[in-house]
């Protein structure tokens, strides 16, 4: 057995050795005063062995106690003073034993009292021999009060360890429960902190994604308009038209710069609810000013959009026009339609604004609507809308139609 393996057994071994030494000493005194009675040595050995086992194997130690009591009853063996050490077994049974051992140790206490103070009249052979014919011995033998006092003291010595062990058992369980509760609270607090941290990271990433998407929409649209205007300006001979084109380029760049500043100043979309619908015409005018022919149609009665729906509708329409400019043929018009919800007989409004942009692809195999589709889809899905993309072959070329369905319930 390793050094760390035997160390836990040292306290029990010391206790058993001490009990054995005291028991053999008592047995030797008894042997000397009774003229050769050797039973005391066997009794001392059993008591020492039971004390050594009481913590690690309380059930086995309790079995030795019952065996010792049976010997007293069957063979009328005298009680030794050392046997009071067996109360450690009662304590250990209540303190560390399994539930059956706890119950058996509780039953053992009254049985031990019966054996010691009823069947043997509370006489401890060593104490009786030591007192002998002394005056104190005479008082103990003749005075009922003294006998009762000794019996009560012996009863207290035998009975007190069991409830003490049971109390310590409950206190340990309460301490363990409290420790487990504190550990569970710490684990819950740690899990909450980790969840909050993960939620904060997800929120920051969502803000970063939204910021990148806004910058992409603003800069992409403005650069597409500016590029188209610059390309068309190369073929202008008239100074007036060239000046108008340059002025349009400057206006687009200034508007783009203002939008970028607004986006960078806040992670929220700065397009106001009222400004979103009103600025649809500004987007159309910018495309028309870039030299692209655009046919704009608005059906139904325009209405005020909720804040978030207005921002999404504006950004999605902006990206649709950007893709049409970048990937559409300049000799074919861009078609932009807005279908506002119609008033229902009950006085309410249908809950969807439909925005549709159609363009003819510049060349076979062109990417069509471009890479902004995912961004538009995410924007629309975030408010309960959706995006539809259709491709059709026409005599003029491949036609792409992008349709956005924007929920507008809650608008004024």
C-alpha positions as CSV (number, residue, x, y, z in Angstrom):
1,X,0.0,0.0,0.0
2,X,1.4,3.4,-0.9
3,X,2.2,6.1,1.6
4,X,-0.9,8.1,0.7
5,X,-3.0,4.9,0.8
6,X,-2.4,4.0,4.5
7,X,-2.5,7.5,5.9
8,X,-6.3,7.8,6.1
9,X,-6.4,4.7,8.3
10,X,-3.9,6.0,10.9
11,X,-6.6,7.6,13.2
12,X,-8.6,4.4,13.4
13,X,-5.5,2.3,14.0
14,X,-4.4,4.6,16.8
15,X,-7.8,4.5,18.4
16,X,-7.9,0.7,18.2
17,X,-4.4,0.4,19.7
18,X,-5.3,2.6,22.6
19,X,-8.5,0.7,23.3
20,X,-6.6,-2.6,23.0
21,X,-3.9,-1.4,25.4
22,X,-6.5,-0.2,28.0
23,X,-8.6,-3.4,27.5
24,X,-5.6,-5.7,28.0
25,X,-4.6,-3.7,31.1
26,X,-8.1,-4.1,32.5
27,X,-8.1,-7.8,31.6
28,X,-4.8,-8.3,33.3
29,X,-6.1,-6.6,36.5
30,X,-9.2,-8.8,36.3
31,X,-7.1,-11.9,35.7
32,X,-5.0,-11.1,38.7
33,X,-7.9,-10.3,41.1
34,X,-10.2,-13.2,40.0
35,X,-7.6,-15.9,40.0
36,X,-7.2,-16.7,36.3
37,X,-10.2,-15.4,34.2
38,X,-9.0,-15.0,30.7
39,X,-12.2,-13.9,29.0
40,X,-11.3,-10.3,29.4
41,X,-8.5,-10.5,26.9
42,X,-10.9,-11.8,24.2
43,X,-13.5,-9.1,25.1
44,X,-10.8,-6.4,24.9
45,X,-9.7,-7.7,21.5
46,X,-13.3,-7.6,20.1
47,X,-13.8,-4.1,21.4
48,X,-10.6,-2.8,19.9
49,X,-11.4,-4.4,16.5
50,X,-14.9,-2.9,16.5
51,X,-13.6,0.5,17.3
52,X,-11.0,0.2,14.5
53,X,-13.7,-0.7,12.0
54,X,-16.5,1.7,13.1
55,X,-15.7,4.5,10.7
56,X,-14.8,2.5,7.5
57,X,-17.2,-0.3,8.1
58,X,-19.8,0.7,10.7
59,X,-22.1,-2.2,9.8
60,X,-19.4,-4.8,10.5
61,X,-18.4,-3.0,13.7
62,X,-22.1,-3.0,14.8
63,X,-22.2,-6.8,14.1
64,X,-19.3,-7.2,16.6
65,X,-21.2,-5.2,19.2
66,X,-24.2,-7.5,18.8
67,X,-22.0,-10.6,19.0
68,X,-20.4,-9.2,22.2
69,X,-23.8,-8.6,23.7
70,X,-24.9,-12.1,22.8
71,X,-21.9,-13.5,24.7
72,X,-22.9,-11.5,27.8
73,X,-26.5,-12.9,27.6
74,X,-25.6,-16.5,26.9
75,X,-22.6,-17.0,29.1
76,X,-23.2,-14.3,31.7
77,X,-19.9,-12.7,30.9
78,X,-19.1,-9.8,33.2
79,X,-19.0,-6.3,31.8
80,X,-15.6,-4.6,31.4
81,X,-15.0,-0.9,31.7
82,X,-13.4,-1.0,28.3
83,X,-16.6,-2.0,26.7
84,X,-17.9,1.5,27.1
85,X,-15.7,2.3,24.1
86,X,-18.3,0.5,22.0
87,X,-20.3,3.7,22.2
88,X,-18.0,4.9,19.4
89,X,-19.6,2.3,17.2
90,X,-23.1,3.7,18.0
91,X,-21.8,7.2,17.1
92,X,-20.2,5.9,13.9
93,X,-23.3,4.0,12.8
94,X,-25.4,7.2,13.1
95,X,-22.7,9.4,11.6
96,X,-21.4,7.3,8.6
97,X,-23.6,4.3,8.3
98,X,-26.1,3.5,5.5
99,X,-29.8,3.9,6.5
100,X,-30.2,0.2,7.7
101,X,-27.1,0.7,9.8
102,X,-28.5,3.9,11.3
103,X,-31.6,2.0,12.3
104,X,-29.7,-0.9,13.7
105,X,-27.4,1.3,15.7
106,X,-30.5,3.1,17.1
107,X,-31.9,-0.3,18.3
108,X,-28.5,-1.3,19.7
109,X,-28.5,1.5,22.2
110,X,-31.5,0.3,24.3
111,X,-30.3,-3.3,23.9
112,X,-26.9,-2.3,25.3
113,X,-28.6,-0.6,28.2
114,X,-30.7,-3.7,28.9
115,X,-27.7,-5.9,28.9
116,X,-25.5,-3.6,31.0
117,X,-28.0,-2.2,33.5
118,X,-30.8,-4.8,33.7
119,X,-29.3,-8.2,33.2
120,X,-26.0,-7.4,34.9
121,X,-27.5,-4.8,37.3
122,X,-25.1,-2.2,36.0
123,X,-22.1,-3.9,37.6
124,X,-18.8,-3.4,35.9
125,X,-16.4,-6.1,37.0
126,X,-13.3,-4.0,37.1
127,X,-14.9,-1.2,39.0
128,X,-16.5,-3.6,41.4
129,X,-13.1,-5.3,42.0
130,X,-11.3,-2.0,42.4
131,X,-13.8,-0.6,44.9
132,X,-13.8,-3.9,46.8
133,X,-14.4,-3.5,50.5
134,X,-13.8,0.2,50.5
135,X,-16.2,2.6,52.0
136,X,-17.1,4.0,48.6
137,X,-17.7,0.4,47.4
138,X,-20.0,-0.2,50.4
139,X,-22.0,3.0,49.6
140,X,-22.4,1.9,46.0
141,X,-23.6,-1.6,47.0
142,X,-25.9,-0.5,49.8
143,X,-27.3,2.9,48.7
144,X,-30.0,2.7,46.0
145,X,-29.5,6.4,45.3
146,X,-25.8,5.8,44.5
147,X,-26.7,2.9,42.3
148,X,-29.3,4.9,40.5
149,X,-26.9,7.7,39.9
150,X,-24.3,5.4,38.5
151,X,-26.9,3.8,36.3
152,X,-28.0,7.2,35.0
153,X,-24.4,8.1,34.3
154,X,-23.8,4.8,32.5
155,X,-27.1,5.3,30.5
156,X,-26.0,8.8,29.4
157,X,-22.6,7.5,28.4
158,X,-24.2,4.7,26.3
159,X,-27.1,6.6,24.8
160,X,-25.6,10.1,24.1
161,X,-23.2,9.3,21.2
162,X,-25.9,8.0,18.8
163,X,-28.0,11.3,18.7
164,X,-24.7,13.2,18.5
165,X,-23.6,11.2,15.5
166,X,-27.0,11.7,13.9
167,X,-26.9,15.4,14.4
168,X,-23.4,15.6,12.9
169,X,-24.7,13.6,9.9
170,X,-27.5,16.1,9.3
171,X,-25.2,19.1,9.7
172,X,-22.8,17.6,7.2
173,X,-25.7,17.0,4.7
174,X,-26.9,20.6,5.3
175,X,-23.4,21.8,4.6
176,X,-23.1,19.6,1.5
177,X,-26.4,20.8,0.3
178,X,-25.4,24.4,0.8
179,X,-22.1,23.9,-1.0
180,X,-24.0,22.2,-3.9
181,X,-26.5,25.1,-3.9
182,X,-23.7,27.7,-4.0
183,X,-21.9,25.7,-6.7
184,X,-25.1,25.5,-8.7
185,X,-25.7,29.3,-8.2
186,X,-22.1,29.9,-9.4
187,X,-22.6,27.7,-12.4
188,X,-25.9,29.4,-13.2
189,X,-24.3,32.8,-12.8
190,X,-21.3,31.8,-15.0
191,X,-23.8,30.4,-17.6
192,X,-25.7,33.6,-17.5
193,X,-22.6,35.7,-18.0
194,X,-21.5,33.5,-20.9
195,X,-24.9,33.8,-22.4
196,X,-24.9,37.5,-22.0
197,X,-21.4,37.7,-23.5
198,X,-22.4,35.5,-26.4
199,X,-25.6,37.7,-26.9
200,X,-23.5,40.8,-26.8
201,X,-21.0,39.4,-29.4
202,X,-23.9,38.4,-31.6
203,X,-25.4,41.8,-31.2
204,X,-22.1,43.5,-32.2
205,X,-21.7,41.2,-35.1
206,X,-25.2,41.9,-36.2
207,X,-24.5,45.6,-36.0
208,X,-21.3,45.1,-38.0
209,X,-23.2,43.2,-40.6
210,X,-25.9,45.8,-40.8
211,X,-23.3,48.6,-41.0
212,X,-21.5,46.8,-43.8
213,X,-24.8,46.3,-45.6
214,X,-25.8,49.9,-45.3
215,X,-22.4,51.1,-46.5
216,X,-22.6,48.7,-49.4
217,X,-26.0,49.9,-50.4
218,X,-25.2,53.6,-50.1
219,X,-21.7,53.5,-51.7
220,X,-22.7,50.9,-54.3
221,X,-25.7,52.9,-55.5
222,X,-23.9,56.2,-55.6
223,X,-20.8,54.8,-57.4
224,X,-23.0,53.1,-60.0
225,X,-24.8,56.4,-60.7
226,X,-21.6,58.3,-60.8
227,X,-19.9,55.8,-63.1
228,X,-22.8,55.8,-65.5
229,X,-22.8,59.6,-65.6
230,X,-19.1,59.7,-66.1
231,X,-19.3,57.2,-69.0
232,X,-22.1,59.1,-70.7
233,X,-20.1,62.4,-70.2
234,X,-17.4,61.1,-72.5
235,X,-19.7,61.3,-75.5
236,X,-21.1,64.8,-74.8
237,X,-19.9,67.6,-77.0
238,X,-22.2,70.3,-75.7
239,X,-20.7,72.3,-72.8
240,X,-24.1,72.8,-71.2
241,X,-25.0,69.1,-71.1
242,X,-21.5,68.3,-69.9
243,X,-21.8,70.8,-67.0
244,X,-25.2,69.3,-66.1
245,X,-23.6,65.8,-66.0
246,X,-20.8,67.0,-63.8
247,X,-23.3,68.8,-61.6
248,X,-25.2,65.5,-61.3
249,X,-22.0,63.6,-60.4
250,X,-21.2,66.2,-57.7
251,X,-24.8,66.0,-56.3
252,X,-24.6,62.1,-56.2
253,X,-21.2,62.2,-54.5
254,X,-22.4,64.8,-52.0
255,X,-25.5,62.7,-51.2
256,X,-23.5,59.6,-50.9
257,X,-21.0,61.2,-48.5
258,X,-23.9,62.5,-46.4
259,X,-25.5,59.0,-46.3
260,X,-22.2,57.4,-45.4
261,X,-21.7,59.9,-42.5
262,X,-25.2,59.1,-41.2
263,X,-24.5,55.4,-41.4
264,X,-21.2,55.6,-39.6
265,X,-22.5,57.9,-36.9
266,X,-25.0,55.2,-35.8
267,X,-25.6,51.5,-36.1
268,X,-29.3,52.3,-36.6
269,X,-30.6,53.0,-40.0
270,X,-31.0,56.7,-40.2
271,X,-33.6,56.7,-42.9
272,X,-36.7,58.1,-41.2
273,X,-40.1,56.6,-41.7
274,X,-41.5,59.7,-43.5
275,X,-38.3,60.3,-45.5
276,X,-38.2,56.8,-46.9
277,X,-41.3,57.0,-49.1
278,X,-40.6,60.6,-50.2
279,X,-37.0,59.7,-51.3
280,X,-38.1,57.0,-53.7
281,X,-38.6,59.7,-56.4
282,X,-35.1,61.1,-55.6
283,X,-33.6,57.6,-56.3
284,X,-35.5,57.5,-59.6
285,X,-34.3,61.0,-60.5
286,X,-30.7,60.0,-59.8
287,X,-30.9,57.1,-62.1
288,X,-32.6,59.2,-64.8
289,X,-29.9,61.8,-64.4
290,X,-27.2,59.2,-64.9
291,X,-28.3,58.7,-68.5
292,X,-30.3,55.6,-68.0
293,X,-33.9,55.6,-69.3
294,X,-36.2,54.6,-66.5
295,X,-39.9,54.0,-66.7
296,X,-41.4,54.6,-63.2
297,X,-45.0,53.6,-62.4
298,X,-46.7,54.2,-59.1
299,X,-50.1,52.5,-58.5
300,X,-52.4,53.1,-55.6
301,X,-52.3,55.9,-53.0
302,X,-48.9,56.4,-51.3
303,X,-49.2,56.2,-47.6
304,X,-46.9,56.7,-44.6
305,X,-44.8,53.7,-43.9
306,X,-43.8,52.5,-40.4
307,X,-40.3,53.5,-39.5
308,X,-38.6,50.1,-40.0
309,X,-40.6,49.2,-43.1
310,X,-39.8,52.5,-44.6
311,X,-36.1,52.2,-44.0
312,X,-36.1,48.6,-45.5
313,X,-38.2,49.6,-48.5
314,X,-35.8,52.5,-49.3
315,X,-32.6,50.5,-49.0
316,X,-34.0,47.6,-51.0
317,X,-35.3,49.9,-53.8
318,X,-31.9,51.6,-53.8
319,X,-30.1,48.2,-54.2
320,X,-32.5,47.1,-56.9
321,X,-31.8,50.2,-59.0
322,X,-28.1,49.9,-58.3
323,X,-28.1,46.3,-59.7
324,X,-30.2,47.5,-62.7
325,X,-27.6,50.2,-63.5
326,X,-24.6,47.9,-63.1
327,X,-25.9,44.9,-65.0
328,X,-28.5,46.4,-67.3
329,X,-28.1,47.4,-70.9
330,X,-28.0,51.2,-71.4
331,X,-30.1,51.0,-74.6
332,X,-32.9,49.3,-72.8
333,X,-35.1,51.1,-70.2
334,X,-35.3,50.2,-66.5
335,X,-38.8,49.6,-65.3
336,X,-39.6,50.5,-61.7
337,X,-43.1,49.9,-60.3
338,X,-44.5,50.6,-56.9
339,X,-47.9,49.0,-56.0
340,X,-49.3,50.6,-52.8
341,X,-51.9,48.7,-50.8
342,X,-55.4,49.4,-51.7
343,X,-58.1,50.6,-49.3
344,X,-60.4,47.7,-48.3
345,X,-64.2,48.1,-47.7
346,X,-63.8,47.7,-44.0
347,X,-61.6,50.8,-43.9
348,X,-58.3,49.0,-43.4
349,X,-55.3,48.6,-45.7
350,X,-53.8,45.6,-47.3
351,X,-50.5,45.0,-45.6
352,X,-48.0,44.7,-48.4
353,X,-46.2,47.2,-50.6
354,X,-44.9,45.6,-53.8
355,X,-41.8,47.1,-55.4
356,X,-40.7,45.7,-58.8
357,X,-37.6,46.6,-60.9
358,X,-37.0,45.0,-64.3
359,X,-33.9,45.4,-66.5
360,X,-32.4,43.6,-69.5
361,X,-29.0,42.0,-68.9
362,X,-26.0,43.6,-70.6
363,X,-24.6,40.4,-72.0
364,X,-25.4,36.7,-72.0
365,X,-24.4,35.0,-68.8
366,X,-24.3,38.3,-66.9
367,X,-24.8,38.0,-63.1
368,X,-28.1,39.8,-63.5
369,X,-29.3,41.3,-60.2
370,X,-25.8,41.1,-58.7
371,X,-24.6,40.1,-55.2
372,X,-26.9,42.4,-53.3
373,X,-29.7,39.8,-53.3
374,X,-28.7,38.2,-50.0
375,X,-28.6,41.6,-48.3
376,X,-32.1,42.5,-49.7
377,X,-33.5,39.1,-48.6
378,X,-32.1,39.5,-45.1
379,X,-33.5,43.0,-44.8
380,X,-37.0,41.9,-45.9
381,X,-37.1,38.7,-43.9
382,X,-36.2,40.7,-40.8
383,X,-39.6,42.5,-41.0
384,X,-41.6,39.6,-42.3
385,X,-41.3,40.4,-46.1
386,X,-39.7,38.4,-48.9
387,X,-37.9,38.8,-52.2
388,X,-38.7,37.2,-55.6
389,X,-36.3,37.0,-58.5
390,X,-37.3,36.0,-62.0
391,X,-35.3,35.5,-65.2
392,X,-37.0,35.4,-68.6
393,X,-35.7,35.2,-72.1
394,X,-37.1,38.0,-74.3
395,X,-36.3,39.0,-77.9
396,X,-34.4,42.0,-76.6
397,X,-32.3,39.7,-74.3
398,X,-32.4,38.2,-70.8
399,X,-34.7,40.0,-68.5
400,X,-34.4,40.1,-64.8
401,X,-37.3,41.1,-62.6
402,X,-36.8,41.6,-58.9
403,X,-39.8,42.0,-56.7
404,X,-39.8,43.0,-53.0
405,X,-42.8,42.5,-50.8
406,X,-42.7,44.9,-47.9
407,X,-45.2,44.5,-45.0
408,X,-46.6,48.0,-44.2
409,X,-49.2,47.2,-41.5
410,X,-49.1,49.8,-38.7
411,X,-48.6,52.7,-41.1
412,X,-50.5,55.9,-40.6
